[in-house]
């Protein structure tokens, strides 16, 4: 199994270090290079604009915000699609992240196209994320073409072995022991994206404390019957 970064809590601010890497080593390394100060590249060519895509829960937003957090003294901005208006910031040297580009309205699409056009003269880098590959985005053709010219990465989902290892490790850090049958049940019958699994872990932790019982499959079944949405 690939090495995983497991320093993650539901309330932890997103960073590149606490993203669960799985099969996304190259993507995370490239984002780190984008975030690094220009002097840290030792003459290597700087990465260009980047577009990453994947379904909800794949970590797209985490990666955007983690990259900005690693950018040091460089000016940054992270804007959700719903917040993009007729103009985007024109700050020189800006690392500009826009999430959910598949949701951009008509004016916002024009604003992003214009940002591409002036990015070189302003020294800006665009970091974009959406749920689909560029050719499947329902955007105006000129913008879709520009996005298709970015560095493109699909956020690869975690496999079940990785998810099981994450659950067991995070439970151990809370002083919980998840029996194999509990983890197997969650992998077979629960929502398997990481945010949902962390929410279930929180619920199990609270139930264990309140009922003074170990986390077992019968306890999980009781919680499901009581209305826990997994």
QUIUR-V915146 format. One record per backbone hydrogen bond with DSSP energy under -0.5 kcal/mol. NH is the residue of the N-H (numbers start at 0). CO is the residue of the C=O. Records with the same first field share a line. If there is no record, write none. Layout:
NH->CO / CO
//
This chain:
5->3
7->5
11->8
15->65
18->15
20->18
23->20
27->23
28->24
29->25
30->26
31->27
32->28
33->29
34->30
35->31
39->36
40->37
41->38
43->40
49->125
50->150
51->127
52->152
53->129
57->54
62->58
63->59
64->60
65->61
66->62
67->63
68->64
69->65
70->67
73->70
76->94
78->96
80->98
82->79
83->79 / 80
84->86
92->121
93->90
94->74
95->93 / 124
96->76 / 94
97->126
98->78
100->128
102->99
103->100
108->104
109->105
110->106
111->107
112->108
113->109
114->110
115->111
116->112
117->113
118->114 / 115
119->115
121->117
122->118 / 119
123->118
124->93
126->95
127->49 / 125
128->97
129->51
135->132
136->133
138->136
143->139
144->140
145->141
146->142
147->143
148->144 / 145
149->146
150->48
152->50
154->52 / 152
155->153
162->158
163->159
164->160
165->161
166->162
167->163
168->164
169->165
170->166
171->167
172->168
173->169 / 170
174->171
175->170
177->175
178->176 / 214
181->178
182->178
183->179
184->180
185->181
186->182
187->183
188->184
189->185
190->229
193->56
196->192
197->193
198->194
199->195
200->196
201->197
202->198
203->199
204->200
205->201
206->202
207->203
208->204
209->205
210->206
211->207
212->207
215->213
219->215
220->216
221->217
222->218
223->219
224->220
225->221
226->223
227->222
229->227
//
